[in-house]
Amino acid sequence: MTGTESPIYFVGGAPRAGTTVTHALMCTPSKMNAYHSEISYVTPMVRAYMLGLENWSGHTSTFFAEREHFRLHMQGLIGQTFSHISRALGEPEILCLKDPLLTPYFPRLHTLLGARARFVTVIRNPYDVVRSRQEVASKAGRDFTADEARGVCSQYLQSYQHIDNPAFGNNLIYFRYEDLLSEDVLTNLRNFTGCADMSTDNVWGKKPEEVAEPETKGEKGAKDPWFSPKYHSSIDLSSRLSPLSKKYRTIVNDMCEPFMKRFEYDVL
């Protein structure tokens, strides 16, 4: 399949939930594009569609006779964007894209693109997500406050609101990051994408020594605080950080305990 008929797989989940390594794994098949940067500039386009619907009566209806006309207009604009992305990535048979901040908008993206859009959502223990975000703050030279921890938890829960949405049908799968290397998850990913050659042996597509840690814009020589030393090496699901402190575990428990129990994470 090519052009507007070809499927597009979107990898999502809360920021720091393992979306990058999952994306890298999914980019290993011959039909998929190679691993690449996040499509962060696409996310505001989907948000613009949502904003247009939210302001339909007061604003958007001035320019479109029906909501469906507006949907088709935005579908065309975003479709052109994905056509450009495909060309930039060498026109693979199947596109596999990622931006964690796009995840809460998966339902709208599904509405825009229909069955062409397929969604893979990675769930991770919220203790580890919050701890990783604490490290990002530290690398950026910021204090990590209790309010920021609550904000991370709120974003975490928002990132998974779509997983029970029946509108996705068979176009959505989700799993725990901790189970990424299990045979069940790997088999499900291969079946979901139709790519039997998805392999943990070819993740990233480049040798580690060929990939340099990116610099932060505007700060010559400074390192990207979001960069992980696990990038561009074989998949390692073990934790590299110290455990989350009790202070922040309490916040996570207060906000995320039902979700944690559902996915069999221990509440400490």
N, C-alpha and C positions, 0 to 999 in steps of 0.2 A: 504494500500500500504506500502511496506517496501523497504529497500535498495535503489538501484539507481532509483526506480520508485516513491518513496515518494516525495511529494513536499517540498520545502524549502522556507520559507517566510523570506525575508530580510527587516528589518525596517531601513529606511534611512531618511535623511534630513540634514540640516546644523547643525554643532555642537551647542548645547544649544537651539535646536528648539523643544524640547519635545520628542526626539526619545526614551529616557530612559523610561519615563512613558508609552509611547505607546507600547514599547516592553513588559513592565511589564503587561500591559493590555492584550496584545495578547498571553501572556504565561499562561493565566488563564484557557483555555479550557482543558478538560481531555486528548485530543489527542495531545496537544502541550507539549513540554518540559517545565520545570519550568524556572522561570526567572534566568538569569545567566550573567556572565561578557561579555564584548565585544569581538568579534572575531578579534581583531586588528592584529593578526599575519597572518590572511588570506588575508587582503588587499594588502600587498606587493606581494603576489602570483598572484593576478589579475593584478597588475601593471606590473609584470614580463611578463605576456602574452601580454600586450599592448606594452611593450618595445620591445619584440621579433618581433611584427608586424611592429613597427616603424622602426626597424633596419633589416627588412627582407632581403633586397638586399645585404647589406654590411656584415651582420653577420649570421642571423638565417638560411638563405637558404643554408648555408654550411652544416647544420645538418639535414635538412628536405627537402624532394623532393618537397613538396607542402605545402601551408599554412594550408590546411585541416589536414595534418599529424601533424603539430605543434599544431593545435587546439585540436585534439584528445589526443595528448600527455599531454597537459596542463589540459584538461578535466579529464584525468585519475588521474593526481596528485592532483588536487583540489577535485575530487570525493573521493579519499582516505582520504583526510583531513576531508571532511564532514562525511564520515563513522566513522572516529575516534571521531569526535565531537558528533555524534549520540550515540555512545557507552558510551562516557563520561557522557552524559546527560540521560542515562538510556534507550536508544533506543526508543524514543517516536514515535508515528505514524507519526507525522508531526514535522519538525524542524522549529523553529522561532529564527532567529539570528539577531545580530545588531552590526554595527560599523559605526558611522556617516561618517568617512573618506572613507568608501567604496562606499558611495553614488555616487560620480562622475563616478565611474566605473561600475555602474549598467548596462549600455548597453553592455559592454564587458562580464560581468557575465552572462547576458541573452544569449549572443552568445555562451558562453561556455556550459551552462547548459540547454538551450532550455526551453521548457514549464515547466520543473520541477521547475524552479526558478520563484517565484512570489514576487512582490515588493510593499512595502507600504512606501509612502513618506510623511513626516510630514512637513508642511509649517508653519512658525511662523512669526509674525510681526518682521521685521528686527530691529526696534528700541529695542525690548526686547532682541533679539539675541545679538546685539552689547552691550547692557547694561549688559547682563549676562557675556559676555566675558570680559568686563571691571572689573566685580567683580572677575572673575577668576584671572586676572592679579594682582589685589590688594591682593588677598589671597596668591598669589605666591611671593609677595613682589616686584612686577614690576610696573613701571609707564605704563599707557595705553596711547599711543600716537595717534596723528591723522593718522599717517602712518599705525599703527596697526589697527585702525578703518577701514581704506580703505581696508586693507588686509582681514579683517573679512567680509566686504561687497562683496569683490571679491569672496571669498570662498563661501559666501552665495549664490550668483547668480550661481556660478558653480555647486552648489549642486542641482540646480533645472533645469538644462539644459535638462535633460532627460525626463521631464514630458510630453513633446509634441511629443516624439519620437513614430511614429506609429508602429515601430517594436515590441513594447511590447504587442500590441493588448489588450487582456483582462487580461493580467498578471501584470498589474500595476494599483494601485489606489493611489490617493493623496487627502489630505484634510488639512484644517487649524487646527493647534494645539488648537486654541481658541474654535473650534467646537467639540473637541474630545468627550465630554460627550453628544453631541446632539444625539437624537434618530436616525437621518438620518445616521450619521457617524457610530454609533454602529451597526446599521442594515447592513450597507454596509460592515463593517469589518466581521461581522458574516457570511454574504452571501459569501464574497470573500474567506474566509477560510473554509467555510463549518462547522464552529463550533458554533452551536446555544448556547452553554453554556459559551461563552465568557462573563465574568461578571466583572463589576466595584467593586463588593463586595469582590473579592478575589485577588486583585492586590498585587503583590510582593510574595504572597504565604507564607510569614512569618509575625509574629507579629512584630511591630516596635521595641519592646524591645529586640528582639532576634538578631537584626542586628546592628553591630557596624560600625561607620564611619571608612573607611579604612585609613591606614597610607600611607604617601608618601614614596616610596622606597628611601633608603639611608638617610632618615632624621627621626630618631627615634622620635616618638611622634608627628610629624608634620602631619597635616591633608591634605588629597587630595584636592587641590584647585578647582577641578571639582565637588566635592561632593556637592549635594544640600540638605538642611534640609527637602525638600519635599519628598525625596526618602524614601521608606519603610513606607509610610503612605497613607491614602486615597487620591484619585486624587483631587488636588486643582489647578485649572487653573488661579486663581487670581495672580496678580503680587505681589511679596514680596519685590521688589527693588524700589528705587526712580526712577522717570522718567529719561530718557536719556537727557543729557544736550543739549542745543541748538547747541553748537559747533559740537557735534557728530551727532545730527539730520540733520544738514546741509550736512554733508558728506553722510549720508544715503540717503537723498533726492536726492543728485546729482547722486548717483550711482544706487539707487533702485526704484526711483519713478514710472517708468512704471510697474514694477513688483508689487509694492504696490497697485497701482490703479487696476490692474487686479484682485487682491485678496481682494479688498475692505478694505484695511488698510488706515486709515486717514493719509494724509501727513501734518505734523505739521510744 
